[in-house]
Amino acid sequence: MEFFTKTAMDAALLAGKHLLSEYKRHHIEVYGSDTLSISNRGLTKEITSIRDHEADKIIIDLITDRHPGHNLLTEETGEINNGSPYTWIIDPLDGSSNYVNHNPFFAVSVCLAYENTPITGVIFAPFIEEIAVARKGHGCTLNGRRVSVSSTAELSKIYAVGCPGGDKNNLRFSKMSYALNEAIKDFRKMGSAAIEAYTVASGRVDSFVTLNIPAWDIAAGALCVEEAGGKVTDFDGNPWNLNKTDVCMSNGIVHDEVLKRVQIVNPNSDVFSDKSFLA
């Protein structure tokens, strides 16, 4: 598994250094739009730049050179199925909106799953010079130092982060944010699911919640949290898998209480409400 982890690290570092170099040059070309804030992904809050595609190619080229028979699933290219039990799950630029708007919170996320179970994951945030690395059964490190989730036990004292994920509007996210903000210390949005996930793993925050999110955004981050001693589930409390779903990550101690607060946006819950605040 160490060889796979090295591949993930090499790919993330190579792509991340390219992204950082271009980021500093301020030259961003947005696909599918004449404006900076809208692209061809169908969600007006999501954009993709030429740098997403360049980073995607860098990662794919490196992985296919070392592991030509493995499957790939990337945000930009989609699925490449070679019939292998190994699948690389890649977000070449997580936080594209941040990147294009010159916000430093962006990252490269590379995860390898064996028979749909993540076994190694790397998140590299090049501008803030942080790299989170997780191996199943071997813990999680941040910049080479072993990390663990927080020990906060009271809901009123926790810090949480979150993002709308793949939801097509902000209604559920706004309601989820409000439900949490009523009960916790603070709720924040960083704009990169991968970074938000490893902040849970490193104990900087106590929980991360997100909606309808695809695997490439959080596969590496979910492994980081689990290997740091935390808990990752869907909003029904079931163990997280690679399917697109609502996700809660936490230190494990406050997990059930966080889940109770977000049930108002869980369609499977008896307390679910799809009414607008303005209704």
Phi, psi and omega in degrees: 000334180299324179295319178295319179297321177297319177300314180298317179294315180299317181295314181295318180293317181296312179293318182296321179293324175295314180300317182295320178300315181288325178302319182287343179272349176069012183258100182240129177245121183267133177282143167073017183199152174267356180243167184280338192257358184228138180222202187261020179270353176093347177246122186296337180276353181252138177228164173222140182244171177299334180291327174304314183288324177294316179295322178301314181294320179302314183291313181299316180300317181293315183292317182291335175291320183273327185225069189297337182269357184280154173280158175226144173223108182235155181297324185272320184267331185091212185263133170240105187259112178255012178076019182267153172287347179263132177227126175272125183247117196229131164243104186291337177210093177271123188098040182301321179297318176300314184301312183292327180268014175062041171260131188285356182272083175219159187205165171251131181238124180229124182226142173247127177248141174247118184049049175070012175247117179301132181240339174209143182211143180225134173235122180242119176255096193293323183290320180270004172056053177229140177225121177260133183228128178230140173232133183301125180084000184234009176084188182228139176238154172233117186052041175085355181256130180298133181237162176215160181292167182289169177248014180299129186246345182256128182303322183294347183253001186274153168254133180235152174236161180191169177207159181291346180063234183261010179295144187274354173212176186265004186298306182297319180297318180297318180292321178296316180300316181296316181299323179284317183299333177296333193244346189244179180291310180196152177235130185229155179234120184259339177090005176218110182298323181296315178294318179301322180294313183285345172290331172291313181301325184272359178081008180287325173231169188256342181202154175224127179234141182207160190243134169050046191262138178284160187299323186296335180288328192228001183302310179295319180295321178298318178295320177302313182296313180297318181287344176268005177098008181267190184230141180226121180218171166278182184286350174272357181088006178279148178306139181293145173226188186280359178286152179290121186199172170286141186225140172236127173243143180202179175287357179091325183289318183260009189303309183298323180290322175296316179301320179300322182290331185265003181296339179296340178250010178264111182301340179273358184265151177292339182260006181301138176224130177254017179278145178286156173302332185270356183290000000 
